[in-house]
Amino acid sequence: MYVIEHALRNLYKSPGRNILLGAIIFAIITATSVSLAIYNTSGHIAGEVLTALKCAVRAAPRMQAITAGQNQADAAVTLDMYLLFAESEYLDGADIRESGRGADGVDAVYYLRQPSMLAAFETEMRGKGLPDDYIVRTDEATFDSVMGPVESLNSLSLTFLIIVVALGAGIMALLSAIAIRERKYEVGVLRAMGMKKKYVALGLCIEIIIVTCICYALGMCAGAALSQPVSDSMMSWQAQPTALQSSSLADRLDEPGAERLGGIDIFVSGATALQIFGISILLASIAAVASVGLITKSEPIKILMERN
């Protein structure tokens, strides 16, 4: 109990040092919150989008047939046939419109209930008159246009997270080493009074953990507020995807932001909050280990003699 009381008194007696330490911990936790929230959200949405896009299929002429000079008019599939293909138990919906482009002048995308139903749906389409010179495949153009920005955002946020945690660990260890050198006389007095090394170390650990917990609460609030603007800024310079403008595909995605092309709606889940708390405690532990390492190397008499 005395160790805890002594730690609380030290926090009150040295506001300047603790405010400086708290400001740095706050900045690290805020940056970690932003990067981890963006990383987790973009990764989760990427998984949802990937599943949906695997269900989006098109029927198009094989390139071999076109390059061989086959009459495209004879091989073309009519609008009525595309509408007939849409009447299938394997589908969740379809987006069919006359575009005036391509071999048929029709832009048709079919949305399977499950990606595994592709082979069965193709067999059904063949039975309804789809020519052998047509291939049924996932919508690769849509996949690239949608997944590219999301995967880029996910990769950038992970890189930023690694840099923040690595720099944060180094800064915390350095600050702890500087702080404990400034408090060597205090440590020497406590040791000379008979306090064991482990209790002195425990007191320092409690101080760091208290400051870290306060900064965690503040940093989480700041991170939650900054995550969306940072994400929007990161997405703004990337090529804007167009595939999700299809309401049929957007409706297949449950996550917020699936229907919004300019960015992704970032949210901080309970799992993300726990991860951030774990990283915060890890940084505090690194700082504590640095402090304890210096304490165990110093003898009280030597510390007091150096002071005199």
KEDREN-599651 format. One record per residue: residue in one letter; x, y, z of N, C-alpha, C, O in turn. Coordinates in steps of 0.05 Angstrom, whole numbers, plus 5000, padded with zeros to 4 digits. Example, Ala and Ser with C-alpha at 12.3 -4.5 7.8 and 13.67 -1.06 7.14 Angstrom:
2
A526448865156524649105156526449345156528549345169S525749555142527349795143525850015157526850235161
end
This chain:
308
M501649765000500050005000501750255000501150454987Y503950245015505750475016506950534988507250764981V507550324974508750364947506850514929507650684914I504250444930502250574914501950864922501951044905E501850914948501551194958503951354950503751594942H506351234952508851384944508751444914509651664906A507851254898507651304869505751534863506351694845L503451534876501551754872502652024880502152224867R504052034902505252284911507352384891507552614885N508952194880510952274861509652394836510652584824L507352284828505952394804505052674810505152854792Y504152724834503152994842505553194845505253424839K507753094856510053264861511553344836512953554836S511453194815513053254791511153284767511253124748P509453494767507553524745508853574718507953474698G510953734718512253794693513253554678512753514654R514753384693515953144680513752954671513852834650N511652924688509552734681507752834658506752684643I507353104657505853214635507353174608506053104588L509953214609511553164585511452874576510952814553L511752694596511552404590508752334580508452184561G506752454593504052394585503452494557501952364542A504452724550504052834523505152654502503952614481I507552544507508752374487507252104485506752004463I506451994508504851744508502151794494501251624479F500952024499498452094487498752104456497051994442A500852224447501252244418501751964406500651904384I503251794420503751524410501151364409500551224389I499551384430497051224431495051334410493651174398T494951594407493151704387493851604359492151524343A496451624352497351524326496851224323496151134301T497251074344496750794343493750734339493050554324S492050884353489250854350488250904321486650754310V489351114310488551184282489350974263487750874247S491950894264492950694245491650424249491050284229L491250344274490050074278487150064271486149864260A485650284276482850294269482550284238480850144228I484250434224484150424195484950154184483650044166Y486950034196487949764187485749554191485249404173N484549544215482549344220480049384204478949184194T479149634201476749684186477149624156475449484144S479349714145479849664116480249374111479349274090G481549234130481848944126479248794127478748614111H477448874146474848744148473148794123471848614113I473149044114471549114091472748974066471148894048A475348954065476548814042475648534040475048424018G475348404063474348124063471448114054470747934039E469848304063467048304054466848364024465248234010V468348564015468348623986469248393970468148333948L471448263979472448033964470447813960470147703939T468947753982466847553980464747633960463747473944A463947883962461847983944462747983915461247913897L465248063910466248073883466647793871466447763846K467247603887467447323877464647223868464547033852C462547353878459847273870458947423845456947353833A460447633837459647793813460947673788463447663786V459347573769460347443745459247573720457047693720R460747543699459947643673460347413652461847223656A458847443630459147263607460247433584458947633577A462447353572463647513551464947333531465747103537P465247423505466447253485469347193491470747363502R470246953484473046883487474747053468473847103445M477047133476478747303459479647143435480047263413Q479946873437480846723414478846733391479646753368A476246733399474246733378474247003364473847013339I474647223379474647483366477047523348476847613326T479447433358481847473342481947283318483347343299A480347063319480246883296478446993274478246873252G477047213279475447343259472647233257471347273237Q471647103278468947003278466947233277467447443289N464747193264462747393261461447453288460147283299Q461947683299461047753326457947763326456747703347A456747853304453847873304452447603308450447583321D453647393295452547123297452847013326451146873335A455147093339455646973365454447133388454447043411A453447383382452547553403450147433417448447293406V449947503443447747423460445847653462446647883466T443247603458441347823458440647903486441247763506L439348143488438448243513436448053527436548003551D434747933510432747743521434147503534433147393554M436347413522437747183533439147263559439047103578Y440247503561441447583586439347603608439847523631L436947693601434747703620433847423628433147373651L433947233609433246963615435246833634434546683653F437846893630439946793648439446883677440146753696A438347133680437947243707435747093723435647123747E434146933709432046773722433246513732432846303720S434746523753436246293763436046283794436246493807E435846043804435846003833438546043846438846063870Y440646053829443346093839444046383844446146443854L442246563836442846853837441446993860439246923868D442847203869441747393888440547633874438947783885G441447673850440547903834442247933809444147783805A441548133793443048183768442748473761440848603768D444748573747444848853738445248843708447448803698I443048883693443148853664442249113651440049213658R443849223633443149463619444349473592446449353587E443049613574444049643547446149873547445550093555S448549803539450749993540451750083513453050293511G451149933492452150003465455049943461456150003440R456349803481459149733479459349433478457549293487G461649333468462149043468460848903446459549023428A461148633446460148473424457048473424455848443402D455748493447452848473448451448733453449048753450G452948943460451649193467450149183493448449363498V450748993510449348953536451448923558453448783555D451049063580452749033603451148883624449248993635A452048643630450548463648452448353670454548243663V451648393694453148273717451148113733448948213740Y451847863740450147693756451447643783453847613785Y449847643804450847613831449947353843447647303849L451847173846451346903856450746913886451547103900R449146723895448646693924451246623939451746713961Q452846443927455346353938457346333916456646253894P459946393920461946363899462146083888462846043865S461545883905461745603896459645523876459745313864M457645693871455545633852456145713823454445683805L458645813819459345903792459145683771457945733750A460145443776460045223757457145143750456545103727A455545123771452745043766451245263750449645193733F451845513756450445733742451445733712449745783694E453945683708454945673680453545453664452845483641T453345213677451944993664449045063657448144993635E447745203675445045293670444945483646443145473630M446845673646446945863624447345733597446145803577R449145523597449545373572447045243563446345233539G445545133582443045003575440945193565439145113550K441145453572439245653562440145783536438845963526G442445703526443245793500445845963499446446073478L447345973520449846123519451745973501452345743506P452846113480454645983461457245873475458045983495D458445673463460945563474463245753472465145733487D462945953453465146153450465046373471466546563471Y463146343490462946543512464146403538463746173542I465446573554466546473579465146613602464546853600V464546473623463346583647465446603669466646403676R465946843679468046873698467347103717465547263712T468947123739468547343758469247603744470747613725D468147823755468448083744471148193752471348333772E473248133737476048213744476448513744477848623761A475148653726475448943724474349073749475549263761T472048983758470849083783472649023807473049193824F473648773807475448693829477748883832478448973854D479148933810481549103810480849393819482349513834S478649503808477949783814477149823843477550033854V475849623855474949643882477049573903477549713922M478349343898480249243918482849393919484149403939G483649513896486149663895486349873917488249863933P484550073918484750273939484450173967485850263985V482749973971482349863998484849724008485749764031E486049553990488549413998490849614002492449574020S490949823986492950033990492650174017494650214031L490250234024489650364050490450174073491650264092N489849914070490549724090493549694094494549684116S494949694071497949664072499249914084501049894100L498250154076499450404087498950424117500750504132S496550354126495950374155497650174171498450234193L498149934160499849734174502749844176503949814197T503749954154506450064155506750284175508650294190F504750464176504750684195504550584223505850684241L502950374228502650254254505350144264506150184287I506749994247509349884254511350094261512750074281I511350314245513250534250512650664277514450724292V510050714282509250854306509950684331511050794350V509350434330509950254353512950234358513950244381A514550204336517450184339518650444350520250434368L517850664338518850924348517950974377519451084393G515350904382514250954408515850794430516350904451A516450544423517950384443520750504448521650514471G522050594427524750714430524550974446526251024464I522551144440522351394454521651354484522751484501M519851154489519151104517521551004533521851084556A523050824521525450724535527450944541528650964562L527751124521529651354524528751544546530251634563L526151614545525051794566525251674594525851814613S524751424596524851294622527751294632528251334656A529651244615532451244623533251524632534651554652I532351734618533052004626531652074652532952204670A529151994655527652064680528851924704529052044725I529751674701530851534724533551644732534351634755R535051754713537551874720537152134736538652194754E534952274729534352514744533352444773533452614791R532452204776531352124802533251924817532351784835K535751924809537551734822537851784851538051594867Y537952044859538252104888535851994904536051884925E533452044892530951944905531051644909530351534929V531951504888532151214889534251134910533850944925G536451274911538551214930537651244959538251084976V536051464964534951504991533051274999533151175021L531351204980529450984986530850724992530150575010R532950674976534450424980535950435006536150235020A537050675013538550705038536750665063537550585084M534250735059532250705081531350415084529850355103G532250255066531549965069529549865049528749625051M528550025031526649935011527949754991530049824980K526849524987528049334968527849424939526149584932K529649324923529649404895526949354881526049514865K525749124888523249054874521049244880519349294863Y521049354905518949544912519449824899517549954891V521949894897522650144883521750124854520550304843A522449894842521749844814518749834810517649944791L517349714830514449704828513149974829511250034815G514250154846513250424848513550574821511650704813L515750544808516250674782514350554761513250704744C513850294762512050164743509250264747507850314727I508450304772505750404778505350684767503250754755E507450854770507251124760506851124729505151264719I508450964716508350954686505650844677504450944658I504650634691502050514684499750704688497850724671I499850864710497651054715497651264693495551334682V499951374686500151574665499151454638497751584623T500051204633499251074608496251034606495051074585C494950954628492050904628490551164623488551164609I491451384636490151644631490451724601488551804589C492851684591493351754563491851574544491151654522Y491451324552489951134536487051234532486051234510A485851314554483051414552482851654534481051674517L484751844538484752084521485452024492484252134473G487451854489488451784462486351634446486151674422M484751464459482551324445480451524435479551494412C479851714451477851914442478952074418477552124398A481452164420482652314399483052144374482552234351G483751894377484151714355481551654340481451654316A479351624356476751574343475851814327474551784306A476552054337475752304323477452344297476452454278L479952264298481752324276481852104255482752144233S480951864262481151634243479751684217480851634195Q477251794218475851844193477152054175477452004151P477852284186479252484169481852384157482352434133V483352234172485852124162485351924140486651924119S483351744144482651554124481751684098482551614076D480051894101479052034077481352174062481352174038S483252274077485552404065487252204050488252264028M487651964062489251764048487851654023489151584004M485151654024483651554001483351763979482951683955S483552013986482852233967484752243943483952313921W487252163947489152183925489251923908490751913888Q487751723916487651483901485551493879483651653881A485751323859483751313838481051233851480951043866Q478951373844476351313856475151063843474851063819P474450863858473150623847470350693838469050873849T469350553817466650603807464850363809462450393806A465950133814464349893813462249883834460149763830L462750003857460749983879458450173874456550173891Q458350323852456050483846453650303840451350393841S454250053833452049863828450649803854451949693873S448149883857446749833882446549543889446449473912S446449373868446249083873448648983888448348823907L451049073881453448983894453749123922454448993941A453049373923453249523948451449393969452149383993D449049303961447249183980448248923991447248834012R450148793978451248543987453248584010453948394024L454148824014456148884034454848994059453149174058D455448884082454248954107455649184121454449334136E458249224115459849414130459149704121458649754098P459249894140458850174133461050264114463350184117G460350434095462350534077462450384051463850464032A460950154049461049994024459750154002460450113978E457750324008456350463988457550733982456750873964R459650813997460751073994463451053980465350933991L463751163957466051123940468451283949470751213945G467951523961470151703967471951613991474051723995G471051414005472551334028471251094042469350974032I472251034066471250814082470450914109471951064122D468150844119467250924145468850774167468350534170I470550904181472350774200470850754227469550944236F471050524239469750474265471750344283473450184274V471550394309473350274329471750064344470050124360S472349814338470949594351472149534379474149644386G470749364394471749284420474449144418476249184434A474648974397477248834393479449034387481748994397T478949244371480949444365481749594390484149644395A479849664407480449794432482149624450484049734463L481649364451483349184467486149164456488049154471Q486349164429489049154417490649404423492949394429I489249634422490649884429491449884458493649974464F489749784475490449774504492849594508494649654524G492949364494495249184496497849314487499849274499I497649464465500049604455500949814475503349854480S498949954487499650154508501050034531503050144541I500049804541501349674563504049574555505949574571L504349484531506949394521509049614522511249584531L508149854512510050084513510650164542512950234548A508650154559509150214587511050014599512750084616S510849764592512649554602515449594593517349554608I515749674568518449734557519749954573522149944580A518150164579519250384595519950294623521950374634A518250124634518750024661521249854662522849874681V521649684642523949514641526549684639528549614652A526349894624528750074622529350204649531650224656S527250284664527650404690528750194710530650254724V527649964710528449754728531349674723532949614741G532049664697534849584690536849774702538949694711L536250034702538050234714538150214744540250254757I535750164756535650134785537349914796538849944815T537149684783538649444793541649474789543149334803K542549654772545349684768546649874789549149874792S545050024802546050234821545850144850543750044858E547950194865547850144894547250404908548250614900P545750404930544950644944547250814954547151064951I549250694965551550854976552951004953553751234956K553250864931554650994908552951224897554051434890I550351194897548551404888548751654906549051874896L548751604932548851824951551551964951551752204953M553651814947556351924945556652104920557852314921E555552014898555652174874554152434877554952634866R551952424892550352674897551952874913551853114908N553452764934555052944951557553044935559153194946
end
